[in-house]
Amino acid sequence: MRASEMEKLNVEQLKALKEQSEMEVNVLQDSLSKIKTAVTRLDIASNALLDLSLRPQGNQSITRRKKMLVPLTASLYVSGTLEDADRVLVDVGTGYFIEKTTAKGKDYCDRKISLLKSNYDELMEVCLPKKKLMRFKITMKSDLVYWN
């Protein structure tokens, strides 16, 4: 909405417009926060896969079985043993897992991180003008209330 159009609105209409803008910005900020969280988790997974791939190879019966903590939830882990460090299960969403090599699993994480960062940048381009418009609307509303 342009400034000239906003000047024609009464205080109640400006208040409704402000509330709508605030809701849109809140939804966008929530999406940005979720993307940041997903990127952080994928980055941790990617680093874990890198660490797993860098462990020394030696006697196959000893090095193939690796003790580790397996996450059940974000804060609950149980002890487990990785039978084959060269193959991992990758969570591709909605309860589906795909078996991949460690290198391909890391590549998947890195590609997903790149995609999410791109989505984050696109959302920021949408969010920033809405925040500016919201500030303008608030300023305009206070000016109208002040001058009325």
Secondary structure, 3 states (H helix, E strand, C coil): CCHHHHHCCCHHHHHHHHHHHHHHHHHHHHHHHHHHHHHHHHHHHHHHHHHHHHCCCCCHHHHCCEEEEEECCCCCEEEEEECCCCEEEEEEECCEEEEEEHHHHHHHHHHHHHHHHHHHHHHHHHHHHHHHHHHHHHHHHHHHHHHC
